Each structure stands twice: as structure tokens, then as C-alpha cells.
Amino acid sequence: MGGTWHDHAIWWQVYPLGFTGAPAVAPPPGEPVRHRLRHLDAWLDYAVGLGCSGLLLGPIFASQTHGYDTVDHFRIDPRLGDDGDFDHLVAQARRRGLRLLLDGVFNHVGRGFPAFARAAADGPGSPAARWFRPGTGAGGFATFEGHDHLVALNHGEPAVLDHVVSVMDHWLGRGASGWRLDAAYAVPLPFWREALTRVRRAHPDAWFSGEVIHGDYTAYVREGGLDSVTQYELWKAIWSSLNDGNFFELAWALDRHNGFLETFAPMTFAGNHDVTRLASRLGDPRHLGHALAVLMTVGGVPSVYYGDEQAFRGVKEERAGGDDAVRPAFPAAPGDLAPHGWPAYRLHQRLIGARRRNPWLVRARTEAVHVAGRALALRSAGDGAGEVLTLLNIHDTPYRFPVGVSHLTVAEGPATADPALVPPHSWTVLVHKR
């Protein structure tokens, strides 16, 4: 499916409404457009310097509040700018070799969506009402996961399919390279199959990754036609195994991960806009590097959530506005960031650099060649492409791994006379000697 550019992709994920400090609620009609999207200009070189090859943008289309309650898929949110600002971002990103992945919210819309306003006015039997699933929400329509302001679309209605295809076509034509499909798990697989088949006729190199939390990941690729899905199983296993001192959990998750790689390259991550930040989640800050070493040395298409590369902290809470702490505003330019975050940035740089020097890792299989509760050796290998050995030690004492390393050299980690001897709460990444 599609071209091969995405095999080399490393995304910097940004939530634009938060990043740019936009108001939490859309302004009333008639208010002037605010060109906040251009705030990203000052950060494109920062993303390139980090080692990323693209921006994964959160919602940028007109909405009522947080971006996931869309009211117009064809209009840039006036809190962020207009078409000119989008075109400018595309051009500036392309100058630096950065691609753009857009966030498509096609499972539900906000109550200000024009078709819903007509459906609410004309009643359940009206043509507009066919756009929406009947249910127990206000007005007799289904909602998304109990959120009354998010009205569920009816994916069996041909007009909805036509609309989604038109939206994706439009923005791919303006310079986007693909789509993150929000709440893909809530949309019927045949809908995705038909929509993506139609979109690919005009955009065969576009890449589509779906948000899937639980369930049969491979079905979304085999039956739904997506290129990838979010790897929440691995995300959870990374921080949980470090906190619990139980690397057997991570080894088990990686075995499942290998199975997914038989079909597709999952979108891997250690943080995103919907979860507590890694720096807050980890019980021991010394283990940040361990988590990143895993992320960058196993198969998949990795992404880094803005702020994580500076070890930002933030806890997601299950309440209205509970995402705000993990969706903060960034300053005007990188030089305005606090100095204490730059060591984490440089750590990300080094590990992303190691990943880019070994691009075959995107489809590598990873074997746990030594597993103890608080020590883990992972061997990632491709089809004749190479080998990467990742050693993780969260003991309070040095740990010597019973693995052969004579053919390997340290790529990242402490330089010791014996590369298999890893200091306390440290990690090492080894690659083939050149």
C-alpha cells in the first residue's frame, strides 16, 4: 500500500490548538482569523534537528472546542489561520524535507456541523438525519462514547462516505502526505476499505494510520485497508515494565509486536496527546532513556510527542479539560525553552540518529535473548540487513548480560571496557562493527 517513504518516517506529533496557545473555545462568527499556525515556522528546524522527517498534526479544522468536534472539514480553524497559513506551512515543511500527516476525525462531528443542524431542525426522518446514527443522545442521535457534544456519523450512508473521501482528497491535494484516522476503531472496516480505495486512486503514495487502542490490530490493515495502527500494547508495556521491574511483560508484548510486523509496521510511541506524559508516568526518571531505547530499536514507525523530547511532565485526568496538562502551549522559539530540558532533547537526537542510520529497523523483528525481572537484552534483526542489541538494566548494581557482543560496537550508552556489562539503571545500544 502506498510508497516507501513512510518506512523512513519519524514523526514529531504536535497538537496545534494547544501548541499555539489558541483559546479553548472557538470565537463567535465574524471574529477575525488568528494566524497562529505560523507559530510552527520557528519550530520546523527544531524538528529537523531532532531527527524527525515529518509533522503529525492534531486537528486543524474548524471546530467548537478541542478540535475533535469538527464543524467544517474544509476550513482551517480560525483560531489557527486559513488556507494561506496551511499552504505556507506545507511550503516551509517541504523546504526542510518534512511531510505533514493530518488528523482526520471521521467517526463523529460537533453539534455545530451543518448537516447535524439541519437534522436537528428537520427531525429524524429528514435526509440530513441519515448522516447520523440514531441513538439515545440529545435529539435521538448516537454520540461518541457518551460525549453528548460529539455526534456519531452513520457510516452506512453514501453521502457520509462521499464527504470523507472528498475531505481526504482535498487536503492531500493541498500538500498533506497522509492521515491519522481518529477513533478508527469505532468505524466499520468496510467503510475504511471503500474510502481508502477511492482516495488512493488519486493519491497512491498517501499513508493512513488509524487510532486503535484494543482489538484485532491486523484486521484494520487486512480488512480495513489502513497502512498502520497505533501500538498501544507496546506503549503500555514499555512504561509498565520499567515501573514494575518486570521485563517479562515487555518481552511478551514484543512477541505480539513481531506478529503485527508480519502484516504491517505499527505506529509506535512513548507518548501522545491522549495520555499522561512519559516523564510523569515513569517512577524513576533514570529510566527515560530505557524507554526511548526500546522505542527506537524495535520495528514500527515511531513518533515523538512535542514536549516529550524536553522531558515535559503532565498528567491526563478523566474530567472535562483533563487533557490540558498534556497539550500545553510552546514558547515563541526553541531558545525560549527552559535549559533543564535540553539533555532529554539531545538524548532523543542520539537515539533517533541511531534509528536513522539503521532504517531497516522499521520492519525488524525483536527477540528477547535474555530476560530477568530487572534486566533485558533485545536483539532486533532484519532480513539480512543487520543487528541491533539493546541492553536494559534497572538493577541498583551493574549487570553483566550473558550475550555475545564481540561482533558489535556501542552505538549509544556508557562506554565500558566490557560492553555486556551495563552500569546500574543504564542501557546500551550495540550495532554491527563497520
N, C-alpha and C positions, 0 to 999 in steps of 0.2 A: 504494500500500500504506500503510495507516495514515493518521494525520492529518498535519498540517503542523507540529506543534510541533517536531519534530526538525530541521526546516530552520533553526531558530534556536538549535539546541543547540551549546553549547561545554562540553565535559566536563572535569572535574578528576578524573583517574584516581588511585585510591588502592588500594594493596594492604593490606587491613586487618590481616592477621596480622603483617606487618612494621611497619606504621604504629603499631600499638598496643603493640608490643613483646611480643607473645604468645610463649610457648615454642615451640621448633621442632618439638616432638613433643607430640601430644595426651596429656593426663593419663589415668591409668588410670580405669576406671569407678568411680563413687562419689565422685570428687573434686568439690568444689563448683564451680559455674559462676562464671566470672570475667566481670564485666560491662564488658569493655574496649571494646566497640563504642561506649559512651557517651563515650569519649575523643574521638570525632569531633565532639561537640557544640561544643567550643571552636573548631573549625576551619570551621564552616559559614559564618560571617560572613567569614572569610578567603577562602573560595572565592567567595563573592558579590563581595567587594571586588576579587578578581582579575578578575572579569567573567564567570565561568562560570555556566552555567544548570543544571548537573546534576553528580552524582557518579557516576562509573563505578567501581563497587566490584569489587575482585578477589574471590576465593572467600570466602564467609562461612558455608558449610555444613559440617557435621561431617565431619572428615577425619582422617587419621592423621598427616600432616606438613604439607606446604606448601599444602594446600587443593585441589590438583588430583588428590588421591587420595581422592575423596569416599567416605564410608561411609553417609551419610544425607542425602539431598537435602531432606528435610522438617524438618531440625533445624538451628538455628544452632550453629556450632561452639562448644562450651562454653568454649573459650579466649577467645571473643569475647562470649558472652552467651546470650540466649534470645529467645523470641518477643517478650517485652515490650521488650527492648532494640531489636529490629528495628522494632517499631511506634513506639517513641519516636523513632527516627531518621527514620522516614518522616514523622512529625508535625512534627518540628523542621525537616526539609528543606522540607516543604511551606510552612511559615510563611514561609520565605525565598524561595519560588519555585523551589526546587531539585528536580529529578527524580532518581530513582535508576535506574541501569542495573546489573543483576546479572550476574555471571559464571556461566554455565551450563556445567558440564563434563559433556557427554553422549556423548562418544566412548568414555570409559573410566572405570573406578572403581578404588578401592583394594581391596586384598585383604581388608579387613575389611567390605566391603559384604555385607549379609546373604545376598543371593542367591548371591554367589560362595562364601561359607562353606558354603552348602548344596550347591552344585555340586561343591566340592572334596571334601565328605564323601560325597556320593551317587554321584559318578562321571560320566563323560562322557555316559552315556545317560539321565541323570536330567532331569526337567522343568526344574530350575533351571539345568542346564548349557546349555539352549537360549538362555539370556540372553547367552551369551558365545561369541566366535568361537573355534573350535578352532585350535590352532597349536602352536608349539614351545616356548612358555614353560612355567614350572613347572606341573605338573598337566595338561599337554596343552592349554593355552589360549593364545590370541594375546595379546601385550602391545602397548603403545603405544610405538613407536619404540625397542624394545629395553629399555624400563624394566620390569623384572620385577615391580615392585610396582604397576604400572598395567595392569589387565586390560581388554582391548578388549571392548566390548559388541557383541552381534550385532544389527545394525540391521534385519535381516530377520525378527526375532522380534516378533510383535504385542505381546507383553507389555512389551517394551522401549519400543516406540512409546507405548503407553498410559502407561507410567511417566513418560516425558519430558514428554508433554502434561500429565499431572497435576501435575508439579513446576512447570512454567511457569505453568499456570493458578493454582496455589496462591499463588505469590509475587506474581504480577500482581494477584491478588485482595486481597492484603495491602498493596498500595500501590506496588509497583515499576512503572516505566513501560516496561521492555523488558529485553532480554537481549543480552549479549555472548556469543556461542557459541564456546567454546573449541575449538580444533582442528577447526573446521568443515570444513576441507579433507580430513579423514580420514573423514568421514561421507558415505554415499551421498546424492546430491542428491534422489532420490525420497523419502528419509526426511525430509529437511528440508521438502520441499514438503508432505507429508502432515501432519507435526507442526504446522507453522506455520499451515496452513489450518485445522486444528482449533482451535488456540489463538486465532486471530483471530476465531472465531465469537463468543467471549465477550469478547475484548479487541481490538476493531478498531483502536484507536489505538496499540497496542503497537508498539515498534520493535525490530528484530532485526538485529544486526551480527555477522558471522562473522569469526573469525580465519582468514585465508587469506594465505599467505606467497608462494607461487608459483602459476602456473597461470592458468586462464581465470577471471578475476575476475567477468566479467559472467555466466557460467554459474550462479554461486551465486545471482544475483538472478533471472535469467530462468527457470532450471530448478529451482533450489532454493527460490525464494520468499523469500530474505532481502531485507532492505531495503538493506543495505550490507555491505561487507567492508573489512578493514584494508588500507591502501595502503602496503605495504612497499616497492614500487618507488620511490615518491616519497620515502619516509623515507630510503632508501639514497642516492638521487640528491642530496638536499639536502646531507648532510654530506660525501659523497664529492666532489662538485663543488667545494665550498669548500676541502677539504683538497688536492685535486689541482690547483686553479686551472684547472678545465676545466668551464666553464659549458655547453659543448655537451652534456654528459651530462644536466644538469638540463633543458635545453631539449628534449632527446629524451624524457625521462621525462614532461615536462608535455604533450607532444604525445600520448603514450599516455593520460595522465590525462584529457585532453579527450575521448578516445574513451570512457572509462569513464563520464564525465559524461553521455553521450548516454543511458545506461541508468539510472544511479543516482549518488547522492552518496557517494563513498567516505569511510571514516573515516580522517582524516589525522592525523599525529602526528610529533613530532620525538624522542619517547622513550616507552618503556613499561616494564613490569615484566620483560620478557624480553631487553632489550638494554642495552649499555653506554650510560651517560648521555651526553647531547649535550655537556655541558661537558667530559667526558673524551674524547669522540670527536673533537672539533674540534682541529685542530692549532694554531689561533690563537684565543685567547679573544675577540679583537676581532670575530670572525665570528658570535658568538652571535645578535646582532641580525639579521644577514643571514638566518640560518636561520628565525628567528621571523617575519621579514617575509614570507618565502615562504609559510610555513605559514598565516599569517593573511590572505593576499591572493589565494589560489587557491581553486578550488572544492573542496567537501567539507565534512565535519562534523569540526571539529578537536577534539583532546583534548590536555591538558597533564598530564604525569605528575608526581605530587606530588614536590616537591623540585627538579624542573627549573626551576620558577619562582623558585627561590632559587639557581640555578646549582650545585646539588649535583653532586658528582663521584662516580663509581662505575663499576667495570669488571666486566662479566659474564665469568665464567670457565667453561670447559667441564669441570666436575667436580661432584661431589656438594657441594651448598651453594654452588655458584658464582654463584647469583643473590642471595646475601645482601647483597652490597655495593650492589645497586641496589634493595633492598627494606628500607630502614632504618626504625628507629623515629623518630617525630616527637616533639618535646617536648610538655609538657602544654598549652601555649598558644602562639599566634604570638609573643607578647612574649619568649618564651624562645629564639627563633631567633637565630643569630649575626648581627651587624649587617652583615657584608660581603655577605650575600645579597640584601638589600633593593633595591639598584639593579636587579638582574635581575627582581625582582618588579614593580617599577614599570615596567620595560621591557615585561614581559608585559601589565601593565594597559593601557598605552597602545596596544599593538598589538591586544589583544583589544577595547579600546574602539573602535578604528577599524573592526574587523571588525563589531562590533555596530551601528555606525552605517551600515553597508552590508550588510545581511543578505542581499541578493540575491547576494552572493559565493558562497553555498553551491552554486549551480549555474552559476557563471561559467565561461567558457572563457578560458584564458590563452594568449596568443601571445607568443613571444619576438621582439620587434620589433627588437632589436639584440643580437647575440651576439658576444662576443670571449672569448678564453680566460679572462680575469680580470675581465670586465665584462659585465653582463647587464641588459637592460631588458625587463620583463614587463608586458604590457598585459592586464588582466583586465576582461572586459566581460560584461554580461548582456543579455538581450533587452529593449533599450530602457530598462534600469534605471540605467545609469551606467557609469563607467570608473574604474579604479584603475591607476596606473602605478607599478611598483616598480623602482627603480634600485639595482643592487648593484655596488659597486666594491671589489675586493680587491687592486688595484694599490697600490704604495708611493707613488704620486703621484696628484694629482687626476685625475679622468676626466670629460671632457665628453661626454655622450651626445648623438648626433645625432638627437634626437627632439623633436617639438613639444610644448611644455609651456605655451604661453600661455593655454590654457583651463583649466589645472589650478593647484591650490594645494597647498602642502606640508601633509600631514596629520601625518606623523611623520618625523623625521630632522633633519639640520642645517639651520638657516635661513640661506640664502645668497642673494645678490643674483640669482644665476642658478640656479634650481632644477635645471637639467640638468647643472650642474657639481657632482659629488659628491666630497667630500674622500677622501683615502686610507683604505682599509679602512672605508668608511662605506656607508650605504644611505639611501635616501629613498623614502617612500611619498607619492604625489601623488593627489589626488582632484579631481573637478569643483569649480570655484568655485561658491559658493552666492550 
